[in-house]
Amino acid sequence: MAGPSASDNYAGVYEGRLQPGTRPALLIVDVVVAYLTEGSPLFMDTAVAAKDSNRRLAEAARAVGVPVIFTNVQYRTDGVDGGVFYRKIPVLKVFHEGSPLGAFPDDLTPQPGDHVITKQYPSAFFGTSLAAMLTASGIDTLLITGYSTSGCVRASGLDAMQYGFVPLIVRDACADRHEGPHEANLFDLQAKYAEVISEADALGVLANSKS
């Protein structure tokens, strides 16, 4: 006999809702060539549609003066700066210094005034200046997008909440290797840590910002 669905099981337990603030920033996590190039070990066939959503969001954010922050990943060729994470996932060698797979795609690259955070671990916050930069800029809300939903997007969303920023995960602008982890992680982020919103809702947040 089948048990209750996940939604039914969570009902009445995880039903809190977060409201966005008025000073958002757009955090584009690891939208780089490695996930977009067929033949790359990290290629995802869902990545292109998510990239296009990111491009629209970035254009809308810049138009209203909302900060746009890109992250990328880079390691020394010996991987020592990646520690246990690098040892656990050897495919991360595609992000050695100078690798073309670590580059931003031609149609979604940082523009003058944007910010780039280079990281070695899943969260955009871990070992970086991101939290300090956001606090100094008066940011209260993060629109979070990118690759992959179950990895660096999830880690960045969780840390955003723990640092006191309202995390808004933009479903259309995220991608993963498989629909199962993608949907499961969006479900859990919505339940416990963040708000999962559509691209249209994200554009509304940008339009209503006071940046």
Salt bridges, closest charged atoms under 4 A:
ASP30 OD2 - LYS119 NZ 2.84
ASP52 OD1 - ARG55 NH1 2.91
ASP78 OD2 - ARG76 NH2 2.48
ASP107 OD2 - LYS51 NZ 2.93
ASP107 OD2 - ARG55 NH1 3.40
ASP114 OD2 - ARG62 NH2 2.70
GLU183 OE1 - ARG171 NH1 3.03
ASP188 OD2 - ARG154 NH2 2.97
ASP188 OD1 - LYS192 NZ 3.15
GLU199 OE2 - ARG56 NE 2.74
